[in-house]
Amino acid sequence: MQIRDSERLTYHYVTEADADFLWELDQDEMVMKFINGGKKSSREDIQNIFVPRFQAYSNPALGWGLWRVETLDNKESIGWVLVRPFGFFTKSPESDNIELGWRFKRSSWGKGYATEAANAVKESLYEIGMDKFSAIANPENQASINIMKKLGMRFSHELEYKDSVFQELVVVYTT
């Protein structure tokens, strides 16, 4: 699957070669605030936990994986959009329900980039037959919840999300 450039952004499929970018993005405590309480990721965590996790669900033909987001004007890498079956790491993954997620540099916040990127990814997934989408967030992460609403998602329920790495109460929004 390919994602066409949107108005201001371009998209590239993330591989292990992007580990330095993934690490750089996780070095801002504010970026990490609603992910793990603000703890920066170590290079070891990126290599030993994060990369193997996204490789586990990566399927380029279906668009599953991480999509690096760059600005068209200056080719700055500003974040990524996640695409995977909802609940992939839990006991009951849903391959017909695609989870969208995002992480962006603080310098790009408030400019509509995350919404533009997530929408471009969602539209590309529609084109290959995906039509059910979900997203999760910490209940206090109003910025992510606002993006979910802009993507046409509505509150579904709260969930105690738990897998081998994460455990937290999240809100679930769905299309």
MODELLER restraints for C-alpha pairs under 7 A, 6 or more apart:
rsr = mdl.restraints
at = mdl.atoms
rsr.add(forms.Gaussian(group=physical.xy_distance, feature=features.Distance(at['CA:1:A'], at['CA:60:A']), mean=6.06, stdev=0.5))
rsr.add(forms.Gaussian(group=physical.xy_distance, feature=features.Distance(at['CA:1:A'], at['CA:61:A']), mean=4.97, stdev=0.5))
rsr.add(forms.Gaussian(group=physical.xy_distance, feature=features.Distance(at['CA:1:A'], at['CA:62:A']), mean=6.10, stdev=0.5))
rsr.add(forms.Gaussian(group=physical.xy_distance, feature=features.Distance(at['CA:1:A'], at['CA:63:A']), mean=5.36, stdev=0.5))
rsr.add(forms.Gaussian(group=physical.xy_distance, feature=features.Distance(at['CA:3:A'], at['CA:11:A']), mean=6.27, stdev=0.5))
rsr.add(forms.Gaussian(group=physical.xy_distance, feature=features.Distance(at['CA:3:A'], at['CA:120:A']), mean=6.96, stdev=0.5))
rsr.add(forms.Gaussian(group=physical.xy_distance, feature=features.Distance(at['CA:3:A'], at['CA:121:A']), mean=6.33, stdev=0.5))
rsr.add(forms.Gaussian(group=physical.xy_distance, feature=features.Distance(at['CA:3:A'], at['CA:124:A']), mean=5.85, stdev=0.5))
rsr.add(forms.Gaussian(group=physical.xy_distance, feature=features.Distance(at['CA:5:A'], at['CA:11:A']), mean=6.67, stdev=0.5))
rsr.add(forms.Gaussian(group=physical.xy_distance, feature=features.Distance(at['CA:6:A'], at['CA:120:A']), mean=6.42, stdev=0.5))
rsr.add(forms.Gaussian(group=physical.xy_distance, feature=features.Distance(at['CA:8:A'], at['CA:71:A']), mean=5.89, stdev=0.5))
rsr.add(forms.Gaussian(group=physical.xy_distance, feature=features.Distance(at['CA:8:A'], at['CA:72:A']), mean=5.44, stdev=0.5))
rsr.add(forms.Gaussian(group=physical.xy_distance, feature=features.Distance(at['CA:9:A'], at['CA:69:A']), mean=6.57, stdev=0.5))
rsr.add(forms.Gaussian(group=physical.xy_distance, feature=features.Distance(at['CA:9:A'], at['CA:70:A']), mean=5.58, stdev=0.5))
rsr.add(forms.Gaussian(group=physical.xy_distance, feature=features.Distance(at['CA:9:A'], at['CA:71:A']), mean=4.56, stdev=0.5))
rsr.add(forms.Gaussian(group=physical.xy_distance, feature=features.Distance(at['CA:9:A'], at['CA:72:A']), mean=5.03, stdev=0.5))
rsr.add(forms.Gaussian(group=physical.xy_distance, feature=features.Distance(at['CA:10:A'], at['CA:69:A']), mean=5.91, stdev=0.5))
rsr.add(forms.Gaussian(group=physical.xy_distance, feature=features.Distance(at['CA:10:A'], at['CA:70:A']), mean=5.29, stdev=0.5))
rsr.add(forms.Gaussian(group=physical.xy_distance, feature=features.Distance(at['CA:10:A'], at['CA:71:A']), mean=6.26, stdev=0.5))
rsr.add(forms.Gaussian(group=physical.xy_distance, feature=features.Distance(at['CA:10:A'], at['CA:72:A']), mean=5.99, stdev=0.5))
rsr.add(forms.Gaussian(group=physical.xy_distance, feature=features.Distance(at['CA:11:A'], at['CA:67:A']), mean=5.95, stdev=0.5))
rsr.add(forms.Gaussian(group=physical.xy_distance, feature=features.Distance(at['CA:11:A'], at['CA:68:A']), mean=5.53, stdev=0.5))
rsr.add(forms.Gaussian(group=physical.xy_distance, feature=features.Distance(at['CA:11:A'], at['CA:69:A']), mean=4.92, stdev=0.5))
rsr.add(forms.Gaussian(group=physical.xy_distance, feature=features.Distance(at['CA:11:A'], at['CA:70:A']), mean=6.39, stdev=0.5))
rsr.add(forms.Gaussian(group=physical.xy_distance, feature=features.Distance(at['CA:12:A'], at['CA:67:A']), mean=5.43, stdev=0.5))
rsr.add(forms.Gaussian(group=physical.xy_distance, feature=features.Distance(at['CA:12:A'], at['CA:68:A']), mean=5.05, stdev=0.5))
rsr.add(forms.Gaussian(group=physical.xy_distance, feature=features.Distance(at['CA:12:A'], at['CA:69:A']), mean=6.77, stdev=0.5))
rsr.add(forms.Gaussian(group=physical.xy_distance, feature=features.Distance(at['CA:13:A'], at['CA:66:A']), mean=6.19, stdev=0.5))
rsr.add(forms.Gaussian(group=physical.xy_distance, feature=features.Distance(at['CA:13:A'], at['CA:67:A']), mean=4.69, stdev=0.5))
rsr.add(forms.Gaussian(group=physical.xy_distance, feature=features.Distance(at['CA:13:A'], at['CA:68:A']), mean=6.13, stdev=0.5))
rsr.add(forms.Gaussian(group=physical.xy_distance, feature=features.Distance(at['CA:14:A'], at['CA:66:A']), mean=5.32, stdev=0.5))
rsr.add(forms.Gaussian(group=physical.xy_distance, feature=features.Distance(at['CA:14:A'], at['CA:67:A']), mean=5.54, stdev=0.5))
rsr.add(forms.Gaussian(group=physical.xy_distance, feature=features.Distance(at['CA:14:A'], at['CA:68:A']), mean=5.89, stdev=0.5))
rsr.add(forms.Gaussian(group=physical.xy_distance, feature=features.Distance(at['CA:16:A'], at['CA:51:A']), mean=6.24, stdev=0.5))
rsr.add(forms.Gaussian(group=physical.xy_distance, feature=features.Distance(at['CA:19:A'], at['CA:46:A']), mean=6.67, stdev=0.5))
rsr.add(forms.Gaussian(group=physical.xy_distance, feature=features.Distance(at['CA:23:A'], at['CA:41:A']), mean=6.51, stdev=0.5))
rsr.add(forms.Gaussian(group=physical.xy_distance, feature=features.Distance(at['CA:23:A'], at['CA:43:A']), mean=6.16, stdev=0.5))
rsr.add(forms.Gaussian(group=physical.xy_distance, feature=features.Distance(at['CA:23:A'], at['CA:46:A']), mean=6.28, stdev=0.5))
rsr.add(forms.Gaussian(group=physical.xy_distance, feature=features.Distance(at['CA:25:A'], at['CA:105:A']), mean=6.09, stdev=0.5))
rsr.add(forms.Gaussian(group=physical.xy_distance, feature=features.Distance(at['CA:26:A'], at['CA:32:A']), mean=6.40, stdev=0.5))
rsr.add(forms.Gaussian(group=physical.xy_distance, feature=features.Distance(at['CA:26:A'], at['CA:40:A']), mean=5.58, stdev=0.5))
rsr.add(forms.Gaussian(group=physical.xy_distance, feature=features.Distance(at['CA:26:A'], at['CA:41:A']), mean=5.59, stdev=0.5))
rsr.add(forms.Gaussian(group=physical.xy_distance, feature=features.Distance(at['CA:27:A'], at['CA:40:A']), mean=4.94, stdev=0.5))
rsr.add(forms.Gaussian(group=physical.xy_distance, feature=features.Distance(at['CA:27:A'], at['CA:41:A']), mean=6.53, stdev=0.5))
rsr.add(forms.Gaussian(group=physical.xy_distance, feature=features.Distance(at['CA:28:A'], at['CA:40:A']), mean=6.59, stdev=0.5))
rsr.add(forms.Gaussian(group=physical.xy_distance, feature=features.Distance(at['CA:29:A'], at['CA:38:A']), mean=4.31, stdev=0.5))
rsr.add(forms.Gaussian(group=physical.xy_distance, feature=features.Distance(at['CA:29:A'], at['CA:39:A']), mean=6.01, stdev=0.5))
rsr.add(forms.Gaussian(group=physical.xy_distance, feature=features.Distance(at['CA:29:A'], at['CA:40:A']), mean=6.09, stdev=0.5))
rsr.add(forms.Gaussian(group=physical.xy_distance, feature=features.Distance(at['CA:30:A'], at['CA:38:A']), mean=6.09, stdev=0.5))
rsr.add(forms.Gaussian(group=physical.xy_distance, feature=features.Distance(at['CA:31:A'], at['CA:105:A']), mean=6.68, stdev=0.5))
rsr.add(forms.Gaussian(group=physical.xy_distance, feature=features.Distance(at['CA:31:A'], at['CA:106:A']), mean=6.35, stdev=0.5))
rsr.add(forms.Gaussian(group=physical.xy_distance, feature=features.Distance(at['CA:32:A'], at['CA:38:A']), mean=4.43, stdev=0.5))
rsr.add(forms.Gaussian(group=physical.xy_distance, feature=features.Distance(at['CA:32:A'], at['CA:39:A']), mean=6.22, stdev=0.5))
rsr.add(forms.Gaussian(group=physical.xy_distance, feature=features.Distance(at['CA:32:A'], at['CA:40:A']), mean=6.80, stdev=0.5))
rsr.add(forms.Gaussian(group=physical.xy_distance, feature=features.Distance(at['CA:34:A'], at['CA:138:A']), mean=6.05, stdev=0.5))
rsr.add(forms.Gaussian(group=physical.xy_distance, feature=features.Distance(at['CA:34:A'], at['CA:141:A']), mean=6.40, stdev=0.5))
rsr.add(forms.Gaussian(group=physical.xy_distance, feature=features.Distance(at['CA:54:A'], at['CA:65:A']), mean=5.98, stdev=0.5))
rsr.add(forms.Gaussian(group=physical.xy_distance, feature=features.Distance(at['CA:57:A'], at['CA:64:A']), mean=6.41, stdev=0.5))
rsr.add(forms.Gaussian(group=physical.xy_distance, feature=features.Distance(at['CA:57:A'], at['CA:65:A']), mean=6.21, stdev=0.5))
rsr.add(forms.Gaussian(group=physical.xy_distance, feature=features.Distance(at['CA:57:A'], at['CA:84:A']), mean=6.30, stdev=0.5))
rsr.add(forms.Gaussian(group=physical.xy_distance, feature=features.Distance(at['CA:58:A'], at['CA:64:A']), mean=5.01, stdev=0.5))
rsr.add(forms.Gaussian(group=physical.xy_distance, feature=features.Distance(at['CA:58:A'], at['CA:65:A']), mean=4.33, stdev=0.5))
rsr.add(forms.Gaussian(group=physical.xy_distance, feature=features.Distance(at['CA:59:A'], at['CA:65:A']), mean=6.41, stdev=0.5))
rsr.add(forms.Gaussian(group=physical.xy_distance, feature=features.Distance(at['CA:63:A'], at['CA:83:A']), mean=6.74, stdev=0.5))
rsr.add(forms.Gaussian(group=physical.xy_distance, feature=features.Distance(at['CA:64:A'], at['CA:83:A']), mean=4.76, stdev=0.5))
rsr.add(forms.Gaussian(group=physical.xy_distance, feature=features.Distance(at['CA:64:A'], at['CA:84:A']), mean=4.97, stdev=0.5))
rsr.add(forms.Gaussian(group=physical.xy_distance, feature=features.Distance(at['CA:65:A'], at['CA:82:A']), mean=5.89, stdev=0.5))
rsr.add(forms.Gaussian(group=physical.xy_distance, feature=features.Distance(at['CA:65:A'], at['CA:83:A']), mean=5.22, stdev=0.5))
rsr.add(forms.Gaussian(group=physical.xy_distance, feature=features.Distance(at['CA:65:A'], at['CA:84:A']), mean=6.24, stdev=0.5))
rsr.add(forms.Gaussian(group=physical.xy_distance, feature=features.Distance(at['CA:66:A'], at['CA:80:A']), mean=6.25, stdev=0.5))
rsr.add(forms.Gaussian(group=physical.xy_distance, feature=features.Distance(at['CA:66:A'], at['CA:81:A']), mean=5.59, stdev=0.5))
rsr.add(forms.Gaussian(group=physical.xy_distance, feature=features.Distance(at['CA:66:A'], at['CA:82:A']), mean=4.55, stdev=0.5))
rsr.add(forms.Gaussian(group=physical.xy_distance, feature=features.Distance(at['CA:66:A'], at['CA:83:A']), mean=6.23, stdev=0.5))
rsr.add(forms.Gaussian(group=physical.xy_distance, feature=features.Distance(at['CA:67:A'], at['CA:80:A']), mean=5.24, stdev=0.5))
rsr.add(forms.Gaussian(group=physical.xy_distance, feature=features.Distance(at['CA:67:A'], at['CA:81:A']), mean=5.10, stdev=0.5))
rsr.add(forms.Gaussian(group=physical.xy_distance, feature=features.Distance(at['CA:67:A'], at['CA:82:A']), mean=6.44, stdev=0.5))
rsr.add(forms.Gaussian(group=physical.xy_distance, feature=features.Distance(at['CA:68:A'], at['CA:79:A']), mean=6.02, stdev=0.5))
rsr.add(forms.Gaussian(group=physical.xy_distance, feature=features.Distance(at['CA:68:A'], at['CA:80:A']), mean=4.40, stdev=0.5))
rsr.add(forms.Gaussian(group=physical.xy_distance, feature=features.Distance(at['CA:68:A'], at['CA:81:A']), mean=6.71, stdev=0.5))
rsr.add(forms.Gaussian(group=physical.xy_distance, feature=features.Distance(at['CA:69:A'], at['CA:77:A']), mean=5.79, stdev=0.5))
rsr.add(forms.Gaussian(group=physical.xy_distance, feature=features.Distance(at['CA:69:A'], at['CA:78:A']), mean=5.88, stdev=0.5))
rsr.add(forms.Gaussian(group=physical.xy_distance, feature=features.Distance(at['CA:69:A'], at['CA:79:A']), mean=5.24, stdev=0.5))
rsr.add(forms.Gaussian(group=physical.xy_distance, feature=features.Distance(at['CA:69:A'], at['CA:80:A']), mean=5.25, stdev=0.5))
rsr.add(forms.Gaussian(group=physical.xy_distance, feature=features.Distance(at['CA:70:A'], at['CA:76:A']), mean=5.17, stdev=0.5))
rsr.add(forms.Gaussian(group=physical.xy_distance, feature=features.Distance(at['CA:70:A'], at['CA:77:A']), mean=4.25, stdev=0.5))
rsr.add(forms.Gaussian(group=physical.xy_distance, feature=features.Distance(at['CA:70:A'], at['CA:78:A']), mean=5.70, stdev=0.5))
rsr.add(forms.Gaussian(group=physical.xy_distance, feature=features.Distance(at['CA:71:A'], at['CA:77:A']), mean=6.70, stdev=0.5))
rsr.add(forms.Gaussian(group=physical.xy_distance, feature=features.Distance(at['CA:78:A'], at['CA:104:A']), mean=5.64, stdev=0.5))
rsr.add(forms.Gaussian(group=physical.xy_distance, feature=features.Distance(at['CA:78:A'], at['CA:105:A']), mean=5.43, stdev=0.5))
rsr.add(forms.Gaussian(group=physical.xy_distance, feature=features.Distance(at['CA:78:A'], at['CA:108:A']), mean=6.54, stdev=0.5))
rsr.add(forms.Gaussian(group=physical.xy_distance, feature=features.Distance(at['CA:79:A'], at['CA:103:A']), mean=5.43, stdev=0.5))
rsr.add(forms.Gaussian(group=physical.xy_distance, feature=features.Distance(at['CA:79:A'], at['CA:104:A']), mean=3.95, stdev=0.5))
rsr.add(forms.Gaussian(group=physical.xy_distance, feature=features.Distance(at['CA:79:A'], at['CA:105:A']), mean=5.93, stdev=0.5))
rsr.add(forms.Gaussian(group=physical.xy_distance, feature=features.Distance(at['CA:80:A'], at['CA:102:A']), mean=5.60, stdev=0.5))
rsr.add(forms.Gaussian(group=physical.xy_distance, feature=features.Distance(at['CA:80:A'], at['CA:103:A']), mean=5.55, stdev=0.5))
rsr.add(forms.Gaussian(group=physical.xy_distance, feature=features.Distance(at['CA:80:A'], at['CA:104:A']), mean=6.43, stdev=0.5))
rsr.add(forms.Gaussian(group=physical.xy_distance, feature=features.Distance(at['CA:81:A'], at['CA:100:A']), mean=6.89, stdev=0.5))
rsr.add(forms.Gaussian(group=physical.xy_distance, feature=features.Distance(at['CA:81:A'], at['CA:101:A']), mean=5.56, stdev=0.5))
rsr.add(forms.Gaussian(group=physical.xy_distance, feature=features.Distance(at['CA:81:A'], at['CA:102:A']), mean=4.37, stdev=0.5))
rsr.add(forms.Gaussian(group=physical.xy_distance, feature=features.Distance(at['CA:81:A'], at['CA:103:A']), mean=6.74, stdev=0.5))
rsr.add(forms.Gaussian(group=physical.xy_distance, feature=features.Distance(at['CA:81:A'], at['CA:118:A']), mean=6.30, stdev=0.5))
rsr.add(forms.Gaussian(group=physical.xy_distance, feature=features.Distance(at['CA:82:A'], at['CA:100:A']), mean=5.38, stdev=0.5))
rsr.add(forms.Gaussian(group=physical.xy_distance, feature=features.Distance(at['CA:82:A'], at['CA:101:A']), mean=4.70, stdev=0.5))
rsr.add(forms.Gaussian(group=physical.xy_distance, feature=features.Distance(at['CA:82:A'], at['CA:102:A']), mean=5.83, stdev=0.5))
rsr.add(forms.Gaussian(group=physical.xy_distance, feature=features.Distance(at['CA:83:A'], at['CA:98:A']), mean=6.57, stdev=0.5))
rsr.add(forms.Gaussian(group=physical.xy_distance, feature=features.Distance(at['CA:83:A'], at['CA:99:A']), mean=5.71, stdev=0.5))
rsr.add(forms.Gaussian(group=physical.xy_distance, feature=features.Distance(at['CA:83:A'], at['CA:100:A']), mean=5.05, stdev=0.5))
rsr.add(forms.Gaussian(group=physical.xy_distance, feature=features.Distance(at['CA:83:A'], at['CA:101:A']), mean=6.83, stdev=0.5))
rsr.add(forms.Gaussian(group=physical.xy_distance, feature=features.Distance(at['CA:84:A'], at['CA:98:A']), mean=5.59, stdev=0.5))
rsr.add(forms.Gaussian(group=physical.xy_distance, feature=features.Distance(at['CA:84:A'], at['CA:99:A']), mean=5.32, stdev=0.5))
rsr.add(forms.Gaussian(group=physical.xy_distance, feature=features.Distance(at['CA:85:A'], at['CA:93:A']), mean=6.32, stdev=0.5))
rsr.add(forms.Gaussian(group=physical.xy_distance, feature=features.Distance(at['CA:85:A'], at['CA:94:A']), mean=5.50, stdev=0.5))
rsr.add(forms.Gaussian(group=physical.xy_distance, feature=features.Distance(at['CA:85:A'], at['CA:95:A']), mean=4.70, stdev=0.5))
rsr.add(forms.Gaussian(group=physical.xy_distance, feature=features.Distance(at['CA:85:A'], at['CA:96:A']), mean=6.97, stdev=0.5))
rsr.add(forms.Gaussian(group=physical.xy_distance, feature=features.Distance(at['CA:85:A'], at['CA:97:A']), mean=5.84, stdev=0.5))
rsr.add(forms.Gaussian(group=physical.xy_distance, feature=features.Distance(at['CA:85:A'], at['CA:98:A']), mean=4.62, stdev=0.5))
rsr.add(forms.Gaussian(group=physical.xy_distance, feature=features.Distance(at['CA:85:A'], at['CA:99:A']), mean=5.62, stdev=0.5))
rsr.add(forms.Gaussian(group=physical.xy_distance, feature=features.Distance(at['CA:86:A'], at['CA:93:A']), mean=5.75, stdev=0.5))
rsr.add(forms.Gaussian(group=physical.xy_distance, feature=features.Distance(at['CA:86:A'], at['CA:94:A']), mean=5.23, stdev=0.5))
rsr.add(forms.Gaussian(group=physical.xy_distance, feature=features.Distance(at['CA:86:A'], at['CA:95:A']), mean=6.83, stdev=0.5))
rsr.add(forms.Gaussian(group=physical.xy_distance, feature=features.Distance(at['CA:86:A'], at['CA:97:A']), mean=5.59, stdev=0.5))
rsr.add(forms.Gaussian(group=physical.xy_distance, feature=features.Distance(at['CA:86:A'], at['CA:98:A']), mean=5.33, stdev=0.5))
rsr.add(forms.Gaussian(group=physical.xy_distance, feature=features.Distance(at['CA:86:A'], at['CA:99:A']), mean=4.65, stdev=0.5))
rsr.add(forms.Gaussian(group=physical.xy_distance, feature=features.Distance(at['CA:86:A'], at['CA:134:A']), mean=6.93, stdev=0.5))
rsr.add(forms.Gaussian(group=physical.xy_distance, feature=features.Distance(at['CA:87:A'], at['CA:93:A']), mean=4.43, stdev=0.5))
rsr.add(forms.Gaussian(group=physical.xy_distance, feature=features.Distance(at['CA:87:A'], at['CA:94:A']), mean=6.37, stdev=0.5))
rsr.add(forms.Gaussian(group=physical.xy_distance, feature=features.Distance(at['CA:89:A'], at['CA:163:A']), mean=5.77, stdev=0.5))
rsr.add(forms.Gaussian(group=physical.xy_distance, feature=features.Distance(at['CA:90:A'], at['CA:162:A']), mean=6.78, stdev=0.5))
rsr.add(forms.Gaussian(group=physical.xy_distance, feature=features.Distance(at['CA:90:A'], at['CA:163:A']), mean=5.45, stdev=0.5))
rsr.add(forms.Gaussian(group=physical.xy_distance, feature=features.Distance(at['CA:96:A'], at['CA:132:A']), mean=6.74, stdev=0.5))
rsr.add(forms.Gaussian(group=physical.xy_distance, feature=features.Distance(at['CA:97:A'], at['CA:132:A']), mean=4.97, stdev=0.5))
rsr.add(forms.Gaussian(group=physical.xy_distance, feature=features.Distance(at['CA:97:A'], at['CA:133:A']), mean=5.42, stdev=0.5))
rsr.add(forms.Gaussian(group=physical.xy_distance, feature=features.Distance(at['CA:97:A'], at['CA:134:A']), mean=6.71, stdev=0.5))
rsr.add(forms.Gaussian(group=physical.xy_distance, feature=features.Distance(at['CA:98:A'], at['CA:132:A']), mean=6.20, stdev=0.5))
rsr.add(forms.Gaussian(group=physical.xy_distance, feature=features.Distance(at['CA:98:A'], at['CA:133:A']), mean=4.72, stdev=0.5))
rsr.add(forms.Gaussian(group=physical.xy_distance, feature=features.Distance(at['CA:98:A'], at['CA:134:A']), mean=6.07, stdev=0.5))
rsr.add(forms.Gaussian(group=physical.xy_distance, feature=features.Distance(at['CA:99:A'], at['CA:133:A']), mean=5.76, stdev=0.5))
rsr.add(forms.Gaussian(group=physical.xy_distance, feature=features.Distance(at['CA:99:A'], at['CA:134:A']), mean=4.77, stdev=0.5))
rsr.add(forms.Gaussian(group=physical.xy_distance, feature=features.Distance(at['CA:99:A'], at['CA:135:A']), mean=5.33, stdev=0.5))
rsr.add(forms.Gaussian(group=physical.xy_distance, feature=features.Distance(at['CA:100:A'], at['CA:133:A']), mean=6.93, stdev=0.5))
rsr.add(forms.Gaussian(group=physical.xy_distance, feature=features.Distance(at['CA:100:A'], at['CA:134:A']), mean=6.23, stdev=0.5))
rsr.add(forms.Gaussian(group=physical.xy_distance, feature=features.Distance(at['CA:100:A'], at['CA:135:A']), mean=5.27, stdev=0.5))
rsr.add(forms.Gaussian(group=physical.xy_distance, feature=features.Distance(at['CA:101:A'], at['CA:135:A']), mean=6.17, stdev=0.5))
rsr.add(forms.Gaussian(group=physical.xy_distance, feature=features.Distance(at['CA:102:A'], at['CA:114:A']), mean=6.92, stdev=0.5))
rsr.add(forms.Gaussian(group=physical.xy_distance, feature=features.Distance(at['CA:115:A'], at['CA:147:A']), mean=5.57, stdev=0.5))
rsr.add(forms.Gaussian(group=physical.xy_distance, feature=features.Distance(at['CA:119:A'], at['CA:151:A']), mean=6.35, stdev=0.5))
rsr.add(forms.Gaussian(group=physical.xy_distance, feature=features.Distance(at['CA:132:A'], at['CA:175:A']), mean=6.04, stdev=0.5))
rsr.add(forms.Gaussian(group=physical.xy_distance, feature=features.Distance(at['CA:133:A'], at['CA:174:A']), mean=5.60, stdev=0.5))
rsr.add(forms.Gaussian(group=physical.xy_distance, feature=features.Distance(at['CA:133:A'], at['CA:175:A']), mean=5.45, stdev=0.5))
rsr.add(forms.Gaussian(group=physical.xy_distance, feature=features.Distance(at['CA:134:A'], at['CA:172:A']), mean=6.81, stdev=0.5))
rsr.add(forms.Gaussian(group=physical.xy_distance, feature=features.Distance(at['CA:134:A'], at['CA:173:A']), mean=5.50, stdev=0.5))
rsr.add(forms.Gaussian(group=physical.xy_distance, feature=features.Distance(at['CA:134:A'], at['CA:174:A']), mean=4.20, stdev=0.5))
rsr.add(forms.Gaussian(group=physical.xy_distance, feature=features.Distance(at['CA:134:A'], at['CA:175:A']), mean=6.50, stdev=0.5))
rsr.add(forms.Gaussian(group=physical.xy_distance, feature=features.Distance(at['CA:135:A'], at['CA:148:A']), mean=6.95, stdev=0.5))
rsr.add(forms.Gaussian(group=physical.xy_distance, feature=features.Distance(at['CA:135:A'], at['CA:172:A']), mean=5.82, stdev=0.5))
rsr.add(forms.Gaussian(group=physical.xy_distance, feature=features.Distance(at['CA:135:A'], at['CA:173:A']), mean=5.38, stdev=0.5))
rsr.add(forms.Gaussian(group=physical.xy_distance, feature=features.Distance(at['CA:135:A'], at['CA:174:A']), mean=6.52, stdev=0.5))
rsr.add(forms.Gaussian(group=physical.xy_distance, feature=features.Distance(at['CA:136:A'], at['CA:170:A']), mean=6.00, stdev=0.5))
rsr.add(forms.Gaussian(group=physical.xy_distance, feature=features.Distance(at['CA:136:A'], at['CA:171:A']), mean=5.52, stdev=0.5))
rsr.add(forms.Gaussian(group=physical.xy_distance, feature=features.Distance(at['CA:136:A'], at['CA:172:A']), mean=4.65, stdev=0.5))
rsr.add(forms.Gaussian(group=physical.xy_distance, feature=features.Distance(at['CA:136:A'], at['CA:173:A']), mean=6.38, stdev=0.5))
rsr.add(forms.Gaussian(group=physical.xy_distance, feature=features.Distance(at['CA:137:A'], at['CA:144:A']), mean=6.62, stdev=0.5))
rsr.add(forms.Gaussian(group=physical.xy_distance, feature=features.Distance(at['CA:137:A'], at['CA:145:A']), mean=6.85, stdev=0.5))
rsr.add(forms.Gaussian(group=physical.xy_distance, feature=features.Distance(at['CA:137:A'], at['CA:170:A']), mean=5.24, stdev=0.5))
rsr.add(forms.Gaussian(group=physical.xy_distance, feature=features.Distance(at['CA:137:A'], at['CA:171:A']), mean=5.52, stdev=0.5))
rsr.add(forms.Gaussian(group=physical.xy_distance, feature=features.Distance(at['CA:137:A'], at['CA:172:A']), mean=6.94, stdev=0.5))
rsr.add(forms.Gaussian(group=physical.xy_distance, feature=features.Distance(at['CA:138:A'], at['CA:169:A']), mean=6.75, stdev=0.5))
rsr.add(forms.Gaussian(group=physical.xy_distance, feature=features.Distance(at['CA:138:A'], at['CA:170:A']), mean=4.78, stdev=0.5))
rsr.add(forms.Gaussian(group=physical.xy_distance, feature=features.Distance(at['CA:138:A'], at['CA:171:A']), mean=6.35, stdev=0.5))
rsr.add(forms.Gaussian(group=physical.xy_distance, feature=features.Distance(at['CA:139:A'], at['CA:170:A']), mean=5.80, stdev=0.5))
rsr.add(forms.Gaussian(group=physical.xy_distance, feature=features.Distance(at['CA:139:A'], at['CA:171:A']), mean=5.59, stdev=0.5))
rsr.add(forms.Gaussian(group=physical.xy_distance, feature=features.Distance(at['CA:148:A'], at['CA:173:A']), mean=6.75, stdev=0.5))
rsr.add(forms.Gaussian(group=physical.xy_distance, feature=features.Distance(at['CA:152:A'], at['CA:175:A']), mean=6.20, stdev=0.5))
rsr.add(forms.Gaussian(group=physical.xy_distance, feature=features.Distance(at['CA:153:A'], at['CA:173:A']), mean=5.51, stdev=0.5))
rsr.add(forms.Gaussian(group=physical.xy_distance, feature=features.Distance(at['CA:153:A'], at['CA:174:A']), mean=4.78, stdev=0.5))
rsr.add(forms.Gaussian(group=physical.xy_distance, feature=features.Distance(at['CA:153:A'], at['CA:175:A']), mean=4.48, stdev=0.5))
rsr.add(forms.Gaussian(group=physical.xy_distance, feature=features.Distance(at['CA:154:A'], at['CA:173:A']), mean=5.05, stdev=0.5))
rsr.add(forms.Gaussian(group=physical.xy_distance, feature=features.Distance(at['CA:154:A'], at['CA:174:A']), mean=5.49, stdev=0.5))
rsr.add(forms.Gaussian(group=physical.xy_distance, feature=features.Distance(at['CA:154:A'], at['CA:175:A']), mean=6.38, stdev=0.5))
rsr.add(forms.Gaussian(group=physical.xy_distance, feature=features.Distance(at['CA:155:A'], at['CA:172:A']), mean=6.09, stdev=0.5))
rsr.add(forms.Gaussian(group=physical.xy_distance, feature=features.Distance(at['CA:155:A'], at['CA:173:A']), mean=4.35, stdev=0.5))
rsr.add(forms.Gaussian(group=physical.xy_distance, feature=features.Distance(at['CA:155:A'], at['CA:174:A']), mean=6.61, stdev=0.5))
rsr.add(forms.Gaussian(group=physical.xy_distance, feature=features.Distance(at['CA:156:A'], at['CA:172:A']), mean=5.50, stdev=0.5))
rsr.add(forms.Gaussian(group=physical.xy_distance, feature=features.Distance(at['CA:156:A'], at['CA:173:A']), mean=5.17, stdev=0.5))
rsr.add(forms.Gaussian(group=physical.xy_distance, feature=features.Distance(at['CA:156:A'], at['CA:174:A']), mean=6.25, stdev=0.5))
rsr.add(forms.Gaussian(group=physical.xy_distance, feature=features.Distance(at['CA:157:A'], at['CA:171:A']), mean=5.97, stdev=0.5))
rsr.add(forms.Gaussian(group=physical.xy_distance, feature=features.Distance(at['CA:157:A'], at['CA:172:A']), mean=5.38, stdev=0.5))
rsr.add(forms.Gaussian(group=physical.xy_distance, feature=features.Distance(at['CA:158:A'], at['CA:169:A']), mean=6.92, stdev=0.5))
rsr.add(forms.Gaussian(group=physical.xy_distance, feature=features.Distance(at['CA:158:A'], at['CA:170:A']), mean=5.66, stdev=0.5))
rsr.add(forms.Gaussian(group=physical.xy_distance, feature=features.Distance(at['CA:158:A'], at['CA:171:A']), mean=4.42, stdev=0.5))
rsr.add(forms.Gaussian(group=physical.xy_distance, feature=features.Distance(at['CA:158:A'], at['CA:172:A']), mean=5.90, stdev=0.5))
rsr.add(forms.Gaussian(group=physical.xy_distance, feature=features.Distance(at['CA:159:A'], at['CA:169:A']), mean=5.69, stdev=0.5))
rsr.add(forms.Gaussian(group=physical.xy_distance, feature=features.Distance(at['CA:159:A'], at['CA:170:A']), mean=5.39, stdev=0.5))
rsr.add(forms.Gaussian(group=physical.xy_distance, feature=features.Distance(at['CA:159:A'], at['CA:171:A']), mean=6.25, stdev=0.5))
rsr.add(forms.Gaussian(group=physical.xy_distance, feature=features.Distance(at['CA:159:A'], at['CA:172:A']), mean=7.00, stdev=0.5))
rsr.add(forms.Gaussian(group=physical.xy_distance, feature=features.Distance(at['CA:160:A'], at['CA:168:A']), mean=5.66, stdev=0.5))
rsr.add(forms.Gaussian(group=physical.xy_distance, feature=features.Distance(at['CA:160:A'], at['CA:169:A']), mean=4.40, stdev=0.5))
rsr.add(forms.Gaussian(group=physical.xy_distance, feature=features.Distance(at['CA:160:A'], at['CA:170:A']), mean=6.32, stdev=0.5))
rsr.add(forms.Gaussian(group=physical.xy_distance, feature=features.Distance(at['CA:161:A'], at['CA:167:A']), mean=5.44, stdev=0.5))
rsr.add(forms.Gaussian(group=physical.xy_distance, feature=features.Distance(at['CA:161:A'], at['CA:168:A']), mean=5.40, stdev=0.5))
rsr.add(forms.Gaussian(group=physical.xy_distance, feature=features.Distance(at['CA:161:A'], at['CA:169:A']), mean=5.97, stdev=0.5))
rsr.add(forms.Gaussian(group=physical.xy_distance, feature=features.Distance(at['CA:161:A'], at['CA:170:A']), mean=6.55, stdev=0.5))
rsr.add(forms.Gaussian(group=physical.xy_distance, feature=features.Distance(at['CA:162:A'], at['CA:168:A']), mean=6.67, stdev=0.5))
